[in-house]
Amino acid sequence: MDTILETPRLRLIPLSERQLGLCLHNLPAFEQDLGFPFARDVVDTSVLRALGMKLKKMRQADPSTHLWYTYWLIALKAENIGAGLAGFKGYPKQDGSTEIGYGISPRFQNQGYMTEAVRGLVDWAFSHPFCKTVTATTVKNPASNRLLQKIGAELIEQNRDSFSWKINRV
């Protein structure tokens, strides 16, 4: 995949199907393929489960839509390290909506990297006329809720322990 997004401090690199498999099964080989280190603590049990689901969906999807299914590596330009992962949960539905998910290593939290990455990915999504809304559902992490507020997401549902958000293209 040749599409790399640049923000002031980040490179957002879409991972190929092969790279997703390496991230899932062989982190040293994944780092070797990238050519720089990756914050391995990003890959917890929920990320492992998501990687497996992403691989399955990518294998079933038209290759022209893979950017909507993969994880995008959040690479810090200054440190040349993979700090986290972010991505959409699929190609936008008929109503033009897609969901975003993301995670970053604890050592890179509270520095604005994830806000910058999510804003970059949302801007990329909205550069496609068929994408009208980006959602984030069942968000439990307080920092993630603050991030979504910062980038202008609208709270659409609140339960006892989670929040759901949407960002509309303007």
C-alpha positions as CSV (number, residue, x, y, z in Angstrom):
1,M,0.0,0.0,0.0
2,D,1.6,3.2,-1.1
3,T,-0.7,5.7,0.8
4,I,1.2,7.2,3.7
5,L,-0.4,10.1,5.6
6,E,1.8,12.8,7.1
7,T,0.9,15.0,10.0
8,P,3.3,17.4,11.7
9,R,4.8,14.8,14.0
10,L,3.6,11.5,12.5
11,R,3.6,9.2,9.6
12,L,0.4,7.1,9.3
13,I,1.4,3.9,7.5
14,P,-1.3,1.5,6.3
15,L,-0.2,-2.1,7.0
16,S,-0.4,-4.7,4.3
17,E,-2.1,-8.0,4.9
18,R,1.3,-9.6,5.3
19,Q,2.4,-7.0,7.9
20,L,-0.9,-7.5,9.9
21,G,0.0,-11.2,10.0
22,L,3.5,-10.5,11.2
23,C,2.1,-8.1,13.9
24,L,-0.2,-10.8,15.0
25,H,2.2,-13.7,15.0
26,N,5.8,-12.5,15.0
27,L,6.6,-9.0,16.4
28,P,10.4,-9.2,15.8
29,A,9.8,-10.0,12.1
30,F,7.2,-7.2,12.0
31,E,9.8,-4.7,13.3
32,Q,12.4,-6.1,10.8
33,D,9.9,-5.6,8.0
34,L,9.2,-2.0,9.1
35,G,12.9,-1.2,9.5
36,F,12.3,0.5,12.9
37,P,11.1,-0.6,16.4
38,F,7.5,-0.9,17.4
39,A,6.1,-0.4,20.9
40,R,5.1,-4.0,21.5
41,D,3.0,-3.1,24.5
42,V,0.3,-1.9,22.1
43,V,-0.5,-5.5,21.2
44,D,-2.7,-6.8,24.1
45,T,-5.3,-9.5,23.9
46,S,-8.0,-7.1,22.5
47,V,-5.6,-5.9,19.8
48,L,-4.7,-9.5,18.9
49,R,-8.4,-10.3,18.5
50,A,-8.8,-7.2,16.4
51,L,-5.8,-8.1,14.2
52,G,-7.3,-11.5,13.5
53,M,-10.7,-10.0,12.6
54,K,-9.0,-7.4,10.3
55,L,-7.0,-10.1,8.5
56,K,-10.2,-12.1,8.0
57,K,-12.1,-9.1,6.6
58,M,-9.2,-8.0,4.4
59,R,-9.0,-11.5,2.8
60,Q,-12.7,-11.2,2.0
61,A,-12.7,-7.6,0.8
62,D,-11.9,-6.2,-2.6
63,P,-8.2,-5.1,-2.4
64,S,-9.2,-1.6,-3.5
65,T,-10.9,-1.2,-0.1
66,H,-8.1,-2.6,2.1
67,L,-7.2,0.9,3.5
68,W,-10.6,0.8,5.2
69,Y,-9.9,-2.5,6.9
70,T,-6.3,-2.4,7.9
71,Y,-4.5,-0.9,10.9
72,W,-2.5,2.2,10.2
73,L,0.8,2.3,12.1
74,I,1.3,5.5,14.0
75,A,5.0,6.2,13.5
76,L,6.7,9.1,15.4
77,K,8.9,11.0,13.0
78,A,11.3,12.3,15.5
79,E,11.9,8.9,17.2
80,N,11.3,6.7,14.2
81,I,9.3,4.3,16.2
82,G,5.8,2.7,15.8
83,A,3.9,4.0,18.8
84,G,0.4,2.7,18.1
85,L,-2.3,1.5,15.7
86,A,-5.5,3.1,14.4
87,G,-7.9,2.1,11.7
88,F,-11.4,1.9,10.5
89,K,-13.6,-1.2,11.0
90,G,-14.5,-1.4,7.4
91,Y,-15.5,0.3,4.2
92,P,-18.3,3.0,4.8
93,K,-21.8,1.5,4.8
94,Q,-24.5,2.7,2.5
95,D,-25.3,5.6,4.8
96,G,-21.7,6.7,4.5
97,S,-20.6,5.8,8.0
98,T,-17.6,3.9,9.3
99,E,-16.2,3.3,12.7
100,I,-12.7,4.1,14.0
101,G,-10.6,2.3,16.6
102,Y,-7.2,3.1,18.0
103,G,-4.6,2.4,20.7
104,I,-1.2,3.8,21.6
105,S,1.6,2.6,23.9
106,P,1.3,4.0,27.5
107,R,4.7,5.6,27.1
108,F,3.4,7.8,24.3
109,Q,0.0,8.7,25.9
110,N,-0.9,12.3,27.0
111,Q,1.4,13.8,24.4
112,G,-1.3,14.5,21.7
113,Y,-0.1,11.8,19.3
114,M,-3.3,9.9,19.2
115,T,-5.4,13.1,18.7
116,E,-3.1,14.0,15.8
117,A,-3.4,10.5,14.3
118,V,-7.2,10.2,14.6
119,R,-7.6,13.7,13.1
120,G,-5.4,12.7,10.2
121,L,-7.4,9.5,9.6
122,V,-10.7,11.2,9.9
123,D,-9.5,13.9,7.4
124,W,-8.4,11.1,5.1
125,A,-11.8,9.4,5.4
126,F,-13.7,12.6,4.6
127,S,-11.5,13.2,1.5
128,H,-13.6,10.4,0.0
129,P,-17.0,11.8,-0.9
130,F,-18.8,8.5,0.0
131,C,-17.7,8.8,3.6
132,K,-20.0,11.1,5.5
133,T,-19.7,10.0,9.2
134,V,-17.0,8.5,11.4
135,T,-18.2,6.9,14.6
136,A,-16.5,5.6,17.8
137,T,-18.8,3.4,19.8
138,T,-18.7,1.9,23.3
139,V,-15.8,4.1,24.3
140,K,-14.9,3.5,27.9
141,N,-11.4,5.1,28.3
142,P,-11.7,8.7,29.7
143,A,-8.7,9.9,27.6
144,S,-10.3,8.5,24.5
145,N,-13.5,10.4,25.3
146,R,-11.5,13.6,25.7
147,L,-9.8,13.0,22.4
148,L,-13.1,12.7,20.6
149,Q,-14.4,15.9,22.2
150,K,-11.2,17.7,21.2
151,I,-11.6,16.8,17.5
152,G,-15.2,17.9,17.5
153,A,-17.1,14.6,17.8
154,E,-20.7,14.7,18.9
155,L,-21.8,12.5,21.8
156,I,-24.7,10.4,20.5
157,E,-25.2,7.9,23.3
158,Q,-24.1,7.5,26.9
159,N,-24.5,4.4,29.0
160,R,-23.4,3.7,32.5
161,D,-19.9,2.8,31.5
162,S,-19.4,3.8,27.9
163,F,-20.0,6.6,25.3
164,S,-20.7,6.6,21.6
165,W,-19.6,9.4,19.3
166,K,-19.9,10.6,15.7
167,I,-18.1,13.1,13.5
168,N,-20.0,14.3,10.5
169,R,-18.2,15.6,7.4
170,V,-18.9,19.3,7.0
